[in-house]
Amino acid sequence: MHDVIVVGARCAGAPTAMLLARKGYKVLLVDRATFPSDIPHGHFIHRHGPRRLARWSLLDRIAQTCPAVTSTVVDLGDFPLVGTGLEIDGVALGHGPRRAVLDKILGDAAVEAGADLRQGFTVESLTTDGDRITGIRGRTSRGALIAESAFIVVGADGRRSRVARFVKAPEYERYPTAMCWYFSYWSGVEPRGVEIYFRRGDAIFVFPTSDALLGVFIGWPIDRLPAIRADIEGRFMAALDEIPELAARIRSGRREESFRGASDMPHFYRKPYGPGWALVGDAGCHKDPILALGVCDAFRDVDLLTDALDEGLSGRRPIDEALHDYEQRRNELSMAEYRENLHLARFQPLPDETYRLRAALREDPHATRQFFLARQGMIPRESFFNPDNLQRLMARCAVC
């Protein structure tokens, strides 16, 4: 009998198991994959993600596998706004480790904390006692059927979560897929931090990753998917050619892998708990990767969930009450960015104030640095986005 069974051992499940095991709970972590194992997902960790890795004593391990990103270029079709020195107390803006690297580090940390990791284990169903989930039933890689029981089962098994389907977790704030994405990796290209380019018909996201490679991700409105699929490389390179300087750099390098794509990316929240079960990561909230929120939001929700489970399992609070607060807190912390992300994924126009502020920052590197630090949550948001500061910046801008 386990305290917790976690289904899915990647960027949501592994740290959930790790943190619970560090608190002394008996945790079983299962995944159908064997690690290291790559998946076709985005993998840039920014905003509050690096700080959490540092707090979990894992950031140094990540930093050994890929460059720290301390600069950014954001071009919304007006001009490239460049921010540099984006580091606070030794924690950089971001890191972009490949998922095979990241998930292996997280899984190893869970095992070091005392969790039991079973790889190559496919969960086929959950076990129940009336309305309550009591455990899992699944098969090993050799086909042996095994059942395990626990006080609570956590689904950290992605947007197509088998746990969520089994318990019929209700969905809300659901919207259909807005974009399709293709990406690959280049060698021999000098990185310039994380680069973001928005045009009317595409979005380009570039960052350094493991093995001295540069990841290049391009997204288009979902209704363009048939045309993109018909000529992936041609459409990909044509989008890069809209940014001549970037295209020249990429073309000077060598593409090291085939193109990979994603076109099934609905936006939704799921109710993340019920009798004997909980959800975390993409299983509980999924969105388009246009703001690269997936991994860092998974880390945030892991912290929220493990605190709630600790309160319930320890008897300090009724577990249903603690998990109710987990859902409320998750939604409070994520809803504004969730809706901003949806707005961008639909290629809807940005407010005029966005462009006016960028123009005001263009010739002020210090203010630009503060803008990006605040935007990323690396310093208090209100330290930059307060009426007095914004009014002062706008007053200096001759074009506003």
C-alpha positions as a Python dict, from the first residue, in 0.01 Angstrom:
ca = {
    (1, 'M'): (0, 0, 0),
    (2, 'H'): (143, 333, -111),
    (3, 'D'): (56, 678, 10),
    (4, 'V'): (60, 811, -347),
    (5, 'I'): (84, 660, -694),
    (6, 'V'): (191, 905, -964),
    (7, 'V'): (106, 810, -1322),
    (8, 'G'): (350, 979, -1561),
    (9, 'A'): (716, 1038, -1478),
    (10, 'R'): (800, 1347, -1681),
    (11, 'C'): (806, 1719, -1591),
    (12, 'A'): (492, 1710, -1373),
    (13, 'G'): (495, 1358, -1235),
    (14, 'A'): (863, 1318, -1146),
    (15, 'P'): (887, 1634, -930),
    (16, 'T'): (553, 1547, -767),
    (17, 'A'): (698, 1212, -663),
    (18, 'M'): (1027, 1376, -562),
    (19, 'L'): (872, 1637, -334),
    (20, 'L'): (634, 1390, -169),
    (21, 'A'): (914, 1140, -115),
    (22, 'R'): (1127, 1415, 38),
    (23, 'K'): (843, 1470, 285),
    (24, 'G'): (862, 1104, 384),
    (25, 'Y'): (568, 959, 193),
    (26, 'K'): (573, 620, 23),
    (27, 'V'): (545, 703, -348),
    (28, 'L'): (518, 483, -657),
    (29, 'L'): (600, 658, -987),
    (30, 'V'): (510, 477, -1311),
    (31, 'D'): (554, 554, -1679),
    (32, 'R'): (516, 350, -1996),
    (33, 'A'): (841, 503, -2130),
    (34, 'T'): (1194, 408, -2033),
    (35, 'F'): (1431, 697, -1968),
    (36, 'P'): (1606, 883, -2119),
    (37, 'S'): (1322, 931, -2368),
    (38, 'D'): (1253, 1231, -2590),
    (39, 'I'): (906, 1357, -2682),
    (40, 'P'): (796, 1613, -2945),
    (41, 'H'): (715, 1891, -2701),
    (42, 'G'): (847, 2239, -2634),
    (43, 'H'): (1108, 2251, -2361),
    (44, 'F'): (1204, 2608, -2276),
    (45, 'I'): (1187, 2670, -1901),
    (46, 'H'): (1145, 3032, -1797),
    (47, 'R'): (941, 3262, -1569),
    (48, 'H'): (918, 3094, -1228),
    (49, 'G'): (1054, 2760, -1357),
    (50, 'P'): (1429, 2819, -1302),
    (51, 'R'): (1368, 2950, -950),
    (52, 'R'): (1181, 2634, -860),
    (53, 'L'): (1455, 2416, -1002),
    (54, 'A'): (1702, 2611, -789),
    (55, 'R'): (1487, 2567, -480),
    (56, 'W'): (1463, 2193, -552),
    (57, 'S'): (1847, 2183, -583),
    (58, 'L'): (1824, 2074, -948),
    (59, 'L'): (1914, 2389, -1141),
    (60, 'D'): (2287, 2314, -1139),
    (61, 'R'): (2222, 1976, -1299),
    (62, 'I'): (2013, 2139, -1571),
    (63, 'A'): (2272, 2413, -1626),
    (64, 'Q'): (2538, 2150, -1696),
    (65, 'T'): (2339, 2023, -1995),
    (66, 'C'): (2257, 2345, -2183),
    (67, 'P'): (2343, 2717, -2181),
    (68, 'A'): (2176, 2954, -1941),
    (69, 'V'): (1973, 3214, -2133),
    (70, 'T'): (2024, 3567, -2002),
    (71, 'S'): (1921, 3769, -2307),
    (72, 'T'): (1620, 3794, -2535),
    (73, 'V'): (1511, 3944, -2867),
    (74, 'V'): (1139, 4008, -2914),
    (75, 'D'): (1020, 4138, -3252),
    (76, 'L'): (646, 4196, -3294),
    (77, 'G'): (680, 4318, -3650),
    (78, 'D'): (786, 4666, -3543),
    (79, 'F'): (1153, 4621, -3444),
    (80, 'P'): (1368, 4383, -3237),
    (81, 'L'): (1360, 4482, -2869),
    (82, 'V'): (1670, 4341, -2701),
    (83, 'G'): (1702, 4267, -2331),
    (84, 'T'): (2033, 4166, -2174),
    (85, 'G'): (2161, 4082, -1827),
    (86, 'L'): (1841, 3891, -1745),
    (87, 'E'): (1964, 3715, -1435),
    (88, 'I'): (1879, 3761, -1068),
    (89, 'D'): (2086, 3610, -784),
    (90, 'G'): (2252, 3364, -1020),
    (91, 'V'): (1921, 3243, -1169),
    (92, 'A'): (1893, 3310, -1541),
    (93, 'L'): (1587, 3398, -1745),
    (94, 'G'): (1567, 3046, -1879),
    (95, 'H'): (1711, 2711, -1982),
    (96, 'G'): (1610, 2490, -2275),
    (97, 'P'): (1721, 2130, -2203),
    (98, 'R'): (1589, 1860, -2436),
    (99, 'R'): (1312, 1657, -2279),
    (100, 'A'): (1521, 1340, -2278),
    (101, 'V'): (1768, 1529, -2057),
    (102, 'L'): (1519, 1716, -1840),
    (103, 'D'): (1291, 1421, -1768),
    (104, 'K'): (1584, 1193, -1684),
    (105, 'I'): (1719, 1446, -1433),
    (106, 'L'): (1377, 1485, -1272),
    (107, 'G'): (1318, 1109, -1259),
    (108, 'D'): (1660, 1045, -1107),
    (109, 'A'): (1589, 1309, -843),
    (110, 'A'): (1261, 1135, -755),
    (111, 'V'): (1444, 805, -708),
    (112, 'E'): (1715, 972, -499),
    (113, 'A'): (1441, 1111, -275),
    (114, 'G'): (1306, 761, -217),
    (115, 'A'): (1030, 720, -475),
    (116, 'D'): (992, 382, -646),
    (117, 'L'): (1015, 441, -1025),
    (118, 'R'): (878, 173, -1256),
    (119, 'Q'): (959, 232, -1619),
    (120, 'G'): (797, 52, -1911),
    (121, 'F'): (477, 16, -1707),
    (122, 'T'): (149, 83, -1889),
    (123, 'V'): (-152, 174, -1675),
    (124, 'E'): (-461, 6, -1820),
    (125, 'S'): (-720, 107, -1563),
    (126, 'L'): (-774, 239, -1213),
    (127, 'T'): (-914, 36, -927),
    (128, 'T'): (-1209, 160, -725),
    (129, 'D'): (-1404, 107, -407),
    (130, 'G'): (-1744, 259, -476),
    (131, 'D'): (-1683, 614, -600),
    (132, 'R'): (-1329, 631, -468),
    (133, 'I'): (-1013, 555, -667),
    (134, 'T'): (-797, 308, -478),
    (135, 'G'): (-508, 233, -712),
    (136, 'I'): (-397, 126, -1058),
    (137, 'R'): (-385, -186, -1270),
    (138, 'G'): (-134, -219, -1551),
    (139, 'R'): (125, -426, -1734),
    (140, 'T'): (500, -439, -1718),
    (141, 'S'): (710, -434, -2034),
    (142, 'R'): (708, -815, -2019),
    (143, 'G'): (330, -828, -2009),
    (144, 'A'): (280, -915, -1643),
    (145, 'L'): (-46, -776, -1502),
    (146, 'I'): (7, -595, -1171),
    (147, 'A'): (-225, -403, -938),
    (148, 'E'): (-106, -146, -685),
    (149, 'S'): (-306, 45, -427),
    (150, 'A'): (-266, 391, -275),
    (151, 'F'): (-450, 650, -73),
    (152, 'I'): (-448, 878, -379),
    (153, 'V'): (-357, 842, -748),
    (154, 'V'): (-210, 1144, -925),
    (155, 'G'): (-252, 1173, -1301),
    (156, 'A'): (52, 1348, -1445),
    (157, 'D'): (6, 1175, -1780),
    (158, 'G'): (-43, 1467, -2018),
    (159, 'R'): (-330, 1623, -2207),
    (160, 'R'): (-465, 1280, -2312),
    (161, 'S'): (-452, 1165, -1950),
    (162, 'R'): (-584, 815, -1898),
    (163, 'V'): (-645, 901, -1534),
    (164, 'A'): (-860, 1201, -1633),
    (165, 'R'): (-1058, 991, -1880),
    (166, 'F'): (-1119, 715, -1627),
    (167, 'V'): (-1254, 951, -1360),
    (168, 'K'): (-1437, 1164, -1623),
    (169, 'A'): (-1276, 1483, -1493),
    (170, 'P'): (-1497, 1778, -1594),
    (171, 'E'): (-1346, 2034, -1833),
    (172, 'Y'): (-1399, 2409, -1844),
    (173, 'E'): (-1255, 2713, -2022),
    (174, 'R'): (-1214, 2477, -2319),
    (175, 'Y'): (-1124, 2612, -2664),
    (176, 'P'): (-1021, 2426, -2980),
    (177, 'T'): (-671, 2405, -3121),
    (178, 'A'): (-566, 2743, -3261),
    (179, 'M'): (-219, 2671, -3404),
    (180, 'C'): (-2, 2405, -3560),
    (181, 'W'): (373, 2388, -3491),
    (182, 'Y'): (680, 2239, -3657),
    (183, 'F'): (1033, 2244, -3523),
    (184, 'S'): (1383, 2107, -3560),
    (185, 'Y'): (1739, 2162, -3437),
    (186, 'W'): (2046, 2320, -3600),
    (187, 'S'): (2417, 2301, -3526),
    (188, 'G'): (2676, 2563, -3611),
    (189, 'V'): (2451, 2861, -3532),
    (190, 'E'): (2557, 3117, -3274),
    (191, 'P'): (2279, 3158, -3015),
    (192, 'R'): (2147, 3501, -2919),
    (193, 'G'): (1945, 3402, -2616),
    (194, 'V'): (1578, 3333, -2665),
    (195, 'E'): (1442, 3495, -2981),
    (196, 'I'): (1073, 3555, -3047),
    (197, 'Y'): (930, 3688, -3373),
    (198, 'F'): (561, 3750, -3440),
    (199, 'R'): (423, 3821, -3783),
    (200, 'R'): (65, 3827, -3907),
    (201, 'G'): (79, 3467, -4025),
    (202, 'D'): (341, 3294, -3812),
    (203, 'A'): (531, 3291, -3485),
    (204, 'I'): (897, 3194, -3453),
    (205, 'F'): (1065, 3082, -3131),
    (206, 'V'): (1443, 3018, -3117),
    (207, 'F'): (1663, 2918, -2824),
    (208, 'P'): (1983, 2723, -2743),
    (209, 'T'): (1942, 2371, -2616),
    (210, 'S'): (2141, 2059, -2529),
    (211, 'D'): (2436, 1934, -2738),
    (212, 'A'): (2520, 2286, -2866),
    (213, 'L'): (2208, 2286, -3083),
    (214, 'L'): (1964, 2565, -3158),
    (215, 'G'): (1595, 2480, -3139),
    (216, 'V'): (1376, 2655, -3396),
    (217, 'F'): (999, 2634, -3351),
    (218, 'I'): (749, 2790, -3595),
    (219, 'G'): (372, 2808, -3548),
    (220, 'W'): (93, 2896, -3791),
    (221, 'P'): (-286, 2931, -3760),
    (222, 'I'): (-440, 2583, -3756),
    (223, 'D'): (-633, 2641, -4080),
    (224, 'R'): (-300, 2650, -4263),
    (225, 'L'): (-209, 2297, -4153),
    (226, 'P'): (-287, 2123, -4487),
    (227, 'A'): (-65, 2367, -4679),
    (228, 'I'): (215, 2337, -4423),
    (229, 'R'): (205, 1957, -4428),
    (230, 'A'): (226, 1958, -4807),
    (231, 'D'): (567, 2129, -4795),
    (232, 'I'): (700, 2142, -4440),
    (233, 'E'): (1057, 2241, -4518),
    (234, 'G'): (957, 2494, -4783),
    (235, 'R'): (702, 2665, -4560),
    (236, 'F'): (937, 2653, -4262),
    (237, 'M'): (1223, 2820, -4446),
    (238, 'A'): (990, 3072, -4609),
    (239, 'A'): (875, 3181, -4263),
    (240, 'L'): (1237, 3223, -4155),
    (241, 'D'): (1306, 3429, -4467),
    (242, 'E'): (1062, 3692, -4336),
    (243, 'I'): (1338, 3765, -4080),
    (244, 'P'): (1643, 3799, -4310),
    (245, 'E'): (1907, 3823, -4036),
    (246, 'L'): (1771, 3516, -3860),
    (247, 'A'): (1733, 3323, -4186),
    (248, 'A'): (2095, 3393, -4279),
    (249, 'R'): (2215, 3261, -3944),
    (250, 'I'): (2004, 2945, -3963),
    (251, 'R'): (2102, 2877, -4323),
    (252, 'S'): (2468, 2905, -4224),
    (253, 'G'): (2424, 2609, -3992),
    (254, 'R'): (2314, 2249, -4042),
    (255, 'R'): (1981, 2092, -3957),
    (256, 'E'): (2058, 1786, -3746),
    (257, 'E'): (1715, 1625, -3713),
    (258, 'S'): (1396, 1577, -3911),
    (259, 'F'): (1107, 1817, -3865),
    (260, 'R'): (859, 1727, -3593),
    (261, 'G'): (514, 1873, -3556),
    (262, 'A'): (215, 1917, -3328),
    (263, 'S'): (-140, 2001, -3430),
    (264, 'D'): (-361, 1866, -3151),
    (265, 'M'): (-334, 2131, -2882),
    (266, 'P'): (-671, 2221, -2734),
    (267, 'H'): (-695, 2469, -2450),
    (268, 'F'): (-871, 2349, -2134),
    (269, 'Y'): (-880, 2331, -1758),
    (270, 'R'): (-987, 2011, -1589),
    (271, 'K'): (-1121, 1977, -1238),
    (272, 'P'): (-800, 1846, -1084),
    (273, 'Y'): (-924, 1632, -797),
    (274, 'G'): (-1189, 1395, -672),
    (275, 'P'): (-1224, 1099, -434),
    (276, 'G'): (-886, 929, -437),
    (277, 'W'): (-741, 1113, -738),
    (278, 'A'): (-575, 1436, -850),
    (279, 'L'): (-434, 1581, -1173),
    (280, 'V'): (-127, 1795, -1234),
    (281, 'G'): (55, 1945, -1533),
    (282, 'D'): (-99, 1914, -1879),
    (283, 'A'): (-343, 1657, -1743),
    (284, 'G'): (-505, 1936, -1543),
    (285, 'C'): (-451, 2239, -1767),
    (286, 'H'): (-332, 2246, -2126),
    (287, 'K'): (-270, 2531, -2368),
    (288, 'D'): (-90, 2616, -2689),
    (289, 'P'): (289, 2649, -2647),
    (290, 'I'): (305, 3002, -2789),
    (291, 'L'): (411, 3151, -2453),
    (292, 'A'): (611, 2840, -2356),
    (293, 'L'): (420, 2806, -2030),
    (294, 'G'): (391, 2428, -2017),
    (295, 'V'): (694, 2323, -1813),
    (296, 'C'): (710, 2620, -1577),
    (297, 'D'): (336, 2598, -1508),
    (298, 'A'): (371, 2227, -1441),
    (299, 'F'): (640, 2303, -1183),
    (300, 'R'): (420, 2565, -1017),
    (301, 'D'): (123, 2327, -1000),
    (302, 'V'): (347, 2052, -861),
    (303, 'D'): (435, 2280, -571),
    (304, 'L'): (69, 2361, -512),
    (305, 'L'): (-45, 1999, -532),
    (306, 'T'): (227, 1852, -313),
    (307, 'D'): (156, 2111, -43),
    (308, 'A'): (-215, 2021, -59),
    (309, 'L'): (-147, 1647, -49),
    (310, 'D'): (90, 1690, 244),
    (311, 'E'): (-178, 1876, 436),
    (312, 'G'): (-431, 1602, 363),
    (313, 'L'): (-210, 1299, 409),
    (314, 'S'): (-67, 1435, 735),
    (315, 'G'): (-415, 1498, 873),
    (316, 'R'): (-361, 1871, 919),
    (317, 'R'): (-663, 1940, 696),
    (318, 'P'): (-935, 1733, 528),
    (319, 'I'): (-783, 1632, 197),
    (320, 'D'): (-1086, 1739, -9),
    (321, 'E'): (-1062, 2086, 144),
    (322, 'A'): (-689, 2108, 70),
    (323, 'L'): (-738, 1992, -290),
    (324, 'H'): (-1023, 2239, -339),
    (325, 'D'): (-780, 2516, -245),
    (326, 'Y'): (-524, 2364, -485),
    (327, 'E'): (-765, 2407, -773),
    (328, 'Q'): (-858, 2761, -671),
    (329, 'R'): (-497, 2866, -630),
    (330, 'R'): (-393, 2706, -959),
    (331, 'N'): (-664, 2895, -1143),
    (332, 'E'): (-591, 3226, -973),
    (333, 'L'): (-223, 3205, -1064),
    (334, 'S'): (-272, 3089, -1422),
    (335, 'M'): (-594, 3232, -1567),
    (336, 'A'): (-461, 3570, -1685),
    (337, 'E'): (-170, 3413, -1872),
    (338, 'Y'): (-396, 3132, -1999),
    (339, 'R'): (-620, 3390, -2166),
    (340, 'E'): (-326, 3595, -2294),
    (341, 'N'): (-182, 3275, -2440),
    (342, 'L'): (-512, 3199, -2615),
    (343, 'H'): (-526, 3555, -2753),
    (344, 'L'): (-179, 3519, -2903),
    (345, 'A'): (-245, 3169, -3036),
    (346, 'R'): (-541, 3307, -3230),
    (347, 'F'): (-314, 3576, -3381),
    (348, 'Q'): (-544, 3846, -3248),
    (349, 'P'): (-411, 4205, -3259),
    (350, 'L'): (-211, 4332, -2966),
    (351, 'P'): (-318, 4656, -2794),
    (352, 'D'): (-169, 4980, -2928),
    (353, 'E'): (-26, 5040, -2581),
    (354, 'T'): (202, 4739, -2629),
    (355, 'Y'): (371, 4898, -2930),
    (356, 'R'): (386, 5241, -2766),
    (357, 'L'): (563, 5098, -2464),
    (358, 'R'): (809, 4908, -2683),
    (359, 'A'): (886, 5231, -2870),
    (360, 'A'): (948, 5407, -2539),
    (361, 'L'): (1191, 5136, -2434),
    (362, 'R'): (1383, 5114, -2759),
    (363, 'E'): (1670, 5346, -2666),
    (364, 'D'): (1676, 5267, -2293),
    (365, 'P'): (1862, 4940, -2216),
    (366, 'H'): (1814, 4974, -1839),
    (367, 'A'): (1437, 5020, -1865),
    (368, 'T'): (1421, 4740, -2121),
    (369, 'R'): (1599, 4507, -1880),
    (370, 'Q'): (1354, 4600, -1602),
    (371, 'F'): (1063, 4545, -1841),
    (372, 'F'): (1171, 4192, -1927),
    (373, 'L'): (1258, 4104, -1568),
    (374, 'A'): (913, 4219, -1454),
    (375, 'R'): (738, 4053, -1749),
    (376, 'Q'): (907, 3727, -1659),
    (377, 'G'): (826, 3759, -1289),
    (378, 'M'): (1194, 3776, -1196),
    (379, 'I'): (1129, 4100, -1007),
    (380, 'P'): (793, 4216, -869),
    (381, 'R'): (568, 4304, -1162),
    (382, 'E'): (449, 4622, -997),
    (383, 'S'): (806, 4751, -975),
    (384, 'F'): (788, 4822, -1349),
    (385, 'F'): (420, 4807, -1442),
    (386, 'N'): (301, 5087, -1216),
    (387, 'P'): (127, 5402, -1339),
    (388, 'D'): (405, 5644, -1241),
    (389, 'N'): (678, 5446, -1415),
    (390, 'L'): (473, 5386, -1730),
    (391, 'Q'): (371, 5752, -1749),
    (392, 'R'): (735, 5860, -1713),
    (393, 'L'): (845, 5626, -1991),
    (394, 'M'): (568, 5733, -2227),
    (395, 'A'): (644, 6101, -2166),
    (396, 'R'): (999, 6051, -2293),
    (397, 'C'): (884, 5882, -2611),
    (398, 'A'): (866, 6133, -2893),
    (399, 'V'): (671, 5896, -3118),
    (400, 'C'): (394, 5825, -2870),
}
